[in-house]
């Protein structure tokens, strides 16, 4: 199982990533080992989507990083204030 996850960063941005081990990946974000998020700690997990294959997870991650994908995620399963 693969996961597309959403982290809310300290600057209120949302980081989208994918992994096959959410615990390991969240720990690497928390420990400052991810260059994209280390400056914006604390990063809080907001939501995730489970996907069966890595290829499907990568495609969905790319979609959620697009403009329409961000809008969809925010509207459907991210309850972030605007």
C-alpha positions as CSV (number, residue, x, y, z in Angstrom):
1,X,0.0,0.0,0.0
2,X,1.2,3.5,-0.9
3,X,0.1,6.8,0.6
4,X,-0.2,10.3,-0.6
5,X,0.0,12.6,2.4
6,X,-0.6,16.2,3.2
7,X,1.4,18.2,5.8
8,X,0.4,21.6,7.0
9,X,3.7,23.6,7.4
10,X,4.3,26.4,9.9
11,X,3.9,29.0,7.1
12,X,0.4,27.6,6.5
13,X,1.4,26.0,3.1
14,X,0.5,22.4,2.4
15,X,3.2,19.9,1.4
16,X,2.2,16.9,-0.7
17,X,4.2,13.8,-0.8
18,X,4.0,10.0,-1.3
19,X,5.4,7.1,0.6
20,X,5.1,3.4,1.3
21,X,5.7,4.0,5.0
22,X,3.9,6.9,6.5
23,X,5.5,6.5,10.0
24,X,9.0,6.6,8.6
25,X,8.3,9.5,6.3
26,X,6.6,11.6,9.0
27,X,9.5,11.0,11.3
28,X,12.0,12.2,8.6
29,X,9.9,15.4,8.2
30,X,9.7,15.9,12.0
31,X,13.5,15.3,12.3
32,X,14.3,17.9,9.6
33,X,15.7,15.4,7.1
34,X,13.5,16.6,4.2
35,X,14.9,19.6,2.5
36,X,11.5,20.9,1.3
37,X,10.1,21.1,4.8
38,X,12.9,21.5,7.4
39,X,12.6,25.3,7.5
40,X,8.8,25.2,8.1
41,X,8.6,23.0,11.2
42,X,6.5,22.0,12.9
43,X,4.8,20.2,10.0
44,X,1.5,18.6,11.0
45,X,-0.1,15.7,9.1
46,X,-3.5,16.8,7.9
47,X,-4.7,13.9,5.7
48,X,-3.7,11.0,3.5
49,X,-5.0,8.9,0.6
50,X,-4.2,5.2,0.4
51,X,-3.4,3.8,-3.1
52,X,-2.6,0.3,-4.1
53,X,0.4,0.8,-6.4
54,X,3.5,3.1,-6.4
55,X,2.7,4.2,-10.0
56,X,-0.8,5.2,-9.0
57,X,0.5,7.1,-6.0
58,X,3.0,9.0,-8.0
59,X,0.3,10.0,-10.6
60,X,-2.1,11.1,-7.8
61,X,0.7,13.0,-6.0
62,X,1.4,14.9,-9.3
63,X,-2.3,15.7,-9.6
64,X,-2.5,17.0,-6.0
65,X,0.4,19.3,-6.7
66,X,-1.4,20.9,-9.6
67,X,-3.7,23.8,-9.3
68,X,-6.9,21.8,-9.8
69,X,-5.6,19.0,-7.6
70,X,-4.8,21.5,-4.7
71,X,-8.3,22.9,-5.1
72,X,-9.9,19.4,-5.0
73,X,-7.9,18.3,-2.0
74,X,-8.7,21.5,-0.1
75,X,-12.4,21.3,-0.8
76,X,-12.8,17.5,-0.3
77,X,-10.5,16.4,2.6
78,X,-8.3,19.2,3.9
79,X,-10.1,21.4,6.4
80,X,-7.6,24.2,6.3
81,X,-8.8,27.7,6.9
82,X,-8.5,30.1,4.0
